[in-house]
Amino acid sequence: MTKENRNSADFNSTKGKDYSKYFDFTDAKVISEQEGKTTYRIKGRNVQINSQPDYREGKRRGKEEIEVLYHFEIPPEMEDFGQGKTYHITTYGCQLVQKAL
């Protein structure tokens, strides 16, 4: 059976749930674009994209030499930096965290 003639019932019975409907954004409409932020209307919801990933930058990243600092100290005036603050990190794609053994 080829991918083209496989219907959703076949897909559900052999692989599990078909999640492709959750990623169908064919009806998405751009509502506004300003200051690097784009707002889309998708299935009755507004979705704001603050910044899209730069794939060229990502391709260049990793080709430079990596500098590893094993011994460092936090200056006393920086020890309380960020105390009581919160932050938000958004990542795109796979992130690798390497631990030293």
FIDO-309477 format. One record per residue: residue in one letter; chain; x, y, z of N, C-alpha, C in turn; residue number from 1. Coordinates in steps of 0.05 Angstrom, whole numbers, plus 5000, padded with zeros to 4 digits. Example, Ala and Ser with C-alpha at 12.3 -4.5 7.8 and 13.67 -1.06 7.14 Angstrom:
{r 'a','A',{5264,4886,5156},{5246,4910,5156},{5264,4934,5156},1};
{r 's','A',{5257,4955,5142},{5273,4979,5143},{5258,5001,5157},2};
***
This chain:
{r 'm','A',{5017,4977,5000},{5000,5000,5000},{5018,5025,5000},1};
{r 't','A',{5012,5043,4982},{5029,5067,4981},{5017,5089,4999},2};
{r 'k','A',{5033,5109,5003},{5025,5131,5021},{5001,5146,5009},3};
{r 'e','A',{5000,5148,4982},{4979,5163,4969},{4951,5150,4972},4};
{r 'n','A',{4950,5123,4971},{4923,5111,4972},{4916,5100,4999},5};
{r 'r','A',{4931,5107,5020},{4925,5099,5047},{4906,5119,5059},6};
{r 'n','A',{4882,5110,5068},{4864,5129,5080},{4868,5131,5110},7};
{r 's','A',{4854,5150,5123},{4859,5154,5151},{4852,5130,5168},8};
{r 'a','A',{4832,5115,5160},{4824,5091,5175},{4847,5071,5175},9};
{r 'd','A',{4860,5068,5152},{4883,5050,5151},{4906,5060,5168},10};
{r 'f','A',{4910,5086,5168},{4932,5098,5184},{4926,5093,5213},11};
{r 'n','A',{4901,5098,5222},{4894,5095,5250},{4897,5066,5259},12};
{r 's','A',{4891,5047,5242},{4891,5020,5250},{4920,5008,5252},13};
{r 't','A',{4938,5019,5236},{4965,5008,5236},{4985,5024,5253},14};
{r 'k','A',{4982,5049,5256},{5002,5066,5270},{4991,5079,5295},15};
{r 'g','A',{4966,5080,5300},{4955,5094,5323},{4940,5119,5313},16};
{r 'k','A',{4939,5139,5330},{4924,5163,5325},{4937,5180,5303},17};
{r 'd','A',{4921,5191,5286},{4931,5209,5264},{4931,5238,5275},18};
{r 'y','A',{4955,5248,5281},{4958,5274,5292},{4961,5296,5271},19};
{r 's','A',{4961,5289,5246},{4965,5308,5224},{4945,5331,5224},20};
{r 'k','A',{4920,5325,5234},{4900,5346,5234},{4907,5369,5253},21};
{r 'y','A',{4923,5363,5273},{4932,5384,5292},{4952,5403,5280},22};
{r 'f','A',{4965,5395,5258},{4986,5411,5246},{4977,5421,5218},23};
{r 'd','A',{4952,5421,5213},{4941,5431,5188},{4935,5461,5191},24};
{r 'f','A',{4952,5478,5181},{4949,5507,5183},{4941,5519,5157},25};
{r 't','A',{4927,5505,5140},{4920,5515,5113},{4901,5539,5116},26};
{r 'd','A',{4885,5541,5138},{4866,5563,5141},{4878,5586,5157},27};
{r 'a','A',{4904,5586,5162},{4917,5607,5178},{4917,5633,5162},28};
{r 'k','A',{4911,5655,5176},{4911,5682,5163},{4929,5700,5180},29};
{r 'v','A',{4945,5716,5166},{4962,5736,5180},{4944,5760,5187},30};
{r 'i','A',{4944,5766,5213},{4928,5789,5223},{4945,5814,5224},31};
{r 's','A',{4969,5812,5235},{4987,5835,5236},{5016,5827,5236},32};
{r 'e','A',{5032,5845,5225},{5061,5842,5226},{5073,5868,5234},33};
{r 'q','A',{5087,5869,5257},{5099,5893,5267},{5122,5887,5286},34};
{r 'e','A',{5144,5901,5283},{5167,5899,5300},{5177,5871,5305},35};
{r 'g','A',{5178,5855,5284},{5188,5827,5286},{5168,5808,5298},36};
{r 'k','A',{5143,5817,5303},{5122,5799,5314},{5101,5796,5293},37};
{r 't','A',{5093,5771,5289},{5072,5765,5270},{5049,5751,5284},38};
{r 't','A',{5025,5761,5280},{5001,5749,5293},{4985,5735,5271},39};
{r 'y','A',{4979,5709,5276},{4963,5693,5258},{4936,5686,5271},40};
{r 'r','A',{4916,5682,5255},{4890,5672,5265},{4888,5643,5255},41};
{r 'i','A',{4888,5624,5273},{4887,5595,5266},{4864,5582,5281},42};
{r 'k','A',{4844,5573,5267},{4822,5558,5279},{4810,5573,5303},43};
{r 'g','A',{4805,5599,5299},{4792,5615,5320},{4810,5625,5342},44};
{r 'r','A',{4836,5620,5340},{4854,5630,5360},{4875,5648,5348},45};
{r 'n','A',{4884,5668,5363},{4906,5685,5355},{4932,5674,5365},46};
{r 'v','A',{4951,5670,5347},{4977,5659,5354},{4998,5680,5347},47};
{r 'q','A',{5014,5688,5366},{5035,5709,5361},{5062,5696,5360},48};
{r 'i','A',{5076,5700,5338},{5104,5690,5335},{5122,5714,5339},49};
{r 'n','A',{5138,5713,5361},{5155,5736,5367},{5179,5738,5349},50};
{r 's','A',{5192,5716,5343},{5214,5717,5324},{5217,5689,5313},51};
{r 'q','A',{5221,5687,5287},{5224,5661,5275},{5254,5653,5275},52};
{r 'p','A',{5259,5627,5275},{5287,5619,5276},{5302,5626,5250},53};
{r 'd','A',{5327,5633,5253},{5344,5640,5231},{5360,5615,5223},54};
{r 'y','A',{5352,5601,5203},{5365,5576,5195},{5393,5580,5185},55};
{r 'r','A',{5399,5602,5172},{5426,5607,5163},{5445,5611,5187},56};
{r 'e','A',{5435,5625,5207},{5451,5629,5231},{5455,5602,5245},57};
{r 'g','A',{5435,5586,5246},{5438,5559,5258},{5458,5542,5244},58};
{r 'k','A',{5459,5544,5218},{5478,5529,5202},{5507,5537,5208},59};
{r 'r','A',{5511,5563,5211},{5537,5574,5218},{5546,5566,5246},60};
{r 'r','A',{5526,5566,5264},{5531,5560,5292},{5542,5531,5294},61};
{r 'g','A',{5561,5526,5310},{5573,5500,5312},{5598,5496,5296},62};
{r 'k','A',{5603,5514,5277},{5627,5512,5261},{5650,5527,5273},63};
{r 'e','A',{5644,5545,5293},{5666,5559,5306},{5678,5542,5328},64};
{r 'e','A',{5701,5550,5337},{5715,5536,5358},{5700,5540,5384},65};
{r 'i','A',{5697,5520,5400},{5683,5521,5426},{5703,5526,5448},66};
{r 'e','A',{5698,5546,5465},{5715,5552,5488},{5700,5542,5513},67};
{r 'v','A',{5714,5525,5528},{5702,5514,5552},{5716,5526,5576},68};
{r 'l','A',{5701,5537,5594},{5712,5549,5619},{5706,5531,5642},69};
{r 'y','A',{5726,5519,5654},{5722,5501,5676},{5723,5515,5703},70};
{r 'h','A',{5739,5536,5705},{5742,5550,5731},{5734,5579,5727},71};
{r 'f','A',{5712,5586,5740},{5704,5614,5739},{5690,5621,5765},72};
{r 'e','A',{5689,5646,5771},{5676,5656,5795},{5656,5677,5788},73};
{r 'i','A',{5634,5677,5802},{5614,5698,5798},{5622,5722,5816},74};
{r 'p','A',{5625,5746,5804},{5632,5769,5820},{5611,5774,5841},75};
{r 'p','A',{5620,5783,5864},{5601,5788,5887},{5578,5806,5879},76};
{r 'e','A',{5583,5827,5863},{5562,5845,5856},{5541,5833,5837},77};
{r 'm','A',{5547,5810,5825},{5529,5796,5807},{5514,5773,5820},78};
{r 'e','A',{5520,5766,5845},{5508,5743,5858},{5478,5746,5861},79};
{r 'd','A',{5468,5770,5866},{5439,5774,5869},{5425,5784,5843},80};
{r 'f','A',{5440,5783,5821},{5429,5793,5796},{5405,5775,5788},81};
{r 'g','A',{5383,5787,5782},{5359,5772,5773},{5342,5761,5796},82};
{r 'q','A',{5350,5767,5820},{5334,5757,5843},{5306,5767,5841},83};
{r 'g','A',{5286,5749,5842},{5258,5756,5841},{5248,5761,5813},84};
{r 'k','A',{5264,5757,5793},{5256,5761,5765},{5249,5734,5752},85};
{r 't','A',{5232,5735,5732},{5226,5711,5717},{5234,5716,5688},86};
{r 'y','A',{5236,5694,5673},{5243,5697,5644},{5229,5675,5629},87};
{r 'h','A',{5228,5679,5603},{5214,5660,5584},{5234,5653,5562},88};
{r 'i','A',{5238,5627,5558},{5255,5617,5537},{5239,5601,5518},89};
{r 't','A',{5240,5607,5492},{5227,5592,5471},{5249,5580,5453},90};
{r 't','A',{5247,5554,5449},{5267,5542,5431},{5253,5530,5407},91};
{r 'y','A',{5268,5527,5385},{5258,5515,5361},{5275,5492,5354},92};
{r 'g','A',{5263,5469,5351},{5279,5445,5343},{5291,5432,5367},93};
{r 'c','A',{5310,5414,5361},{5322,5397,5381},{5344,5413,5396},94};
{r 'q','A',{5345,5411,5422},{5366,5424,5437},{5382,5402,5451},95};
{r 'l','A',{5408,5403,5449},{5425,5383,5461},{5439,5394,5485},96};
{r 'v','A',{5437,5379,5507},{5450,5387,5532},{5471,5365,5537},97};
{r 'q','A',{5495,5373,5540},{5517,5354,5545},{5527,5358,5573},98};
{r 'k','A',{5530,5335,5587},{5539,5336,5615},{5568,5325,5616},99};
{r 'a','A',{5584,5338,5631},{5612,5328,5635},{5611,5305,5655},100};
{r 'l','A',{5626,5284,5649},{5627,5261,5667},{5650,5262,5685},101};
***
